[in-house]
Amino acid sequence: ISKEFQDSVVNVLVKKTIKACLFTKSKNLLLGGGVSANTILREKMIAEGKKLGIKVLVPPVNLCNDNAIYIASAAFFNQKGVKLEDFKNVVAKPSMGIMD
């Protein structure tokens, strides 16, 4: 059942994405986000793009991250009543040792 579900989702994503590329006359397609780590999706998107002259660019799997943790964090703080202005003194540190 899981395999069939995956195949169905991949087929829809590939079909609609390629259709959008053709509609916009895009010659390049960049996959990103957590879903782009799916091997079958990557392979089918690249193969379909190749057939139609669309260059499909896919980052290495270790860079195909999902933002689910950010969404979950936002939901948690929202549920607790924490507001964005409560974080006005927070300093972003983009390199937190993930790649170190």
Secondary structure, DSSP 8 states (H G I E B T S, - for coil): -HHHHHHHHHHHHHHHHHHHHHHHT-SEEE--SGGGG-HHHHHHHHHHHHHHT-EEE---GGG----HHHHHHHHHHHHTT--GGGGTT----S-SSS--
